[in-house]
Amino acid sequence: MSVETDLIIPLSRKFTKVEALYVPFAPVPPVFWEYECRACINFNPKSKTCFTVSEVGTPDPGVINPEAWCLFWLPKKNDPPFQFLIKPFLVK
């Protein structure tokens, strides 16, 4: 079974939520924080899973909260360069 992803670096294994410093909620108020899983290249919104993070000791990715965050957050492929830095300050 092959899963197509846009990962920049192919992984030999997934990281646990502990290794990824997974936080199941945004660490600061959402107005100032755009680095949620839903905005990450590794997040699969259909299954609410991650291509990089899994449950402890299992290949099962478990459920990833779209409002969560982890150390491996990366902007999506089509986002302009460094857009994630200024996005919280743009008028909505």
C-alpha positions in Angstrom: 0.0 0.0 0.0 1.5 3.3 -1.1 0.3 6.7 0.1 1.2 9.8 -1.9 2.4 12.7 0.1 4.2 16.0 -0.5 6.8 15.2 2.2 10.0 16.9 1.6 12.1 14.2 3.4 11.0 10.6 3.1 10.7 9.0 6.5 12.0 5.6 7.5 9.5 5.6 10.4 6.9 7.8 12.0 7.6 9.7 15.2 5.5 9.2 18.3 3.4 12.1 19.6 5.8 12.4 22.5 8.9 12.6 20.2 7.1 15.2 18.0 6.1 17.3 21.1 2.5 16.9 19.9 0.1 19.4 21.7 -3.6 18.6 21.1 -4.5 22.3 21.0 -2.9 25.5 19.9 -0.4 26.7 22.5 -1.5 30.3 22.2 -4.8 32.0 21.3 -5.8 31.1 17.7 -5.6 34.8 16.6 -1.8 34.7 17.0 -1.2 31.1 16.0 -1.5 29.8 12.4 0.7 26.7 12.9 -2.1 24.2 13.5 -2.1 20.7 12.0 -4.9 21.7 9.5 -2.4 24.1 7.9 0.5 21.6 7.8 1.7 19.7 4.7 1.8 16.5 6.8 -1.8 16.6 7.9 -4.4 14.4 6.1 -7.8 16.2 6.7 -9.9 13.3 5.3 -8.7 10.8 7.9 -7.5 13.3 10.5 -4.1 11.6 10.5 -0.5 12.7 10.0 2.1 11.4 7.6 4.8 12.0 10.2 3.3 11.4 13.7 1.8 8.1 15.1 0.5 6.7 18.3 3.1 5.4 20.8 4.6 2.0 19.7 2.1 1.4 16.8 2.1 2.1 13.1 -1.5 3.4 13.6 -1.4 7.2 13.3 -4.4 7.7 15.7 -6.5 10.7 15.4 -4.8 14.1 15.0 -6.7 17.1 16.2 -6.8 19.7 13.3 -6.2 22.4 16.0 -3.1 20.6 17.3 0.5 21.4 16.8 3.8 19.6 16.8 7.5 20.1 16.2 7.3 18.9 12.6 4.8 21.5 11.4 5.6 22.7 7.8 3.6 25.1 5.7 1.6 23.6 2.8 3.1 23.3 -0.6 1.3 26.2 -2.3 1.7 28.7 0.5 3.9 31.7 -0.4 7.4 31.7 1.2 7.3 32.8 4.8 3.6 33.5 4.6 3.1 31.5 7.8 5.2 34.2 9.7 3.0 37.1 8.8 -0.4 35.4 8.5 -1.4 35.9 12.1 -1.0 39.7 11.6 -3.0 40.0 8.4 -6.5 41.6 8.7 -9.1 38.9 8.3 
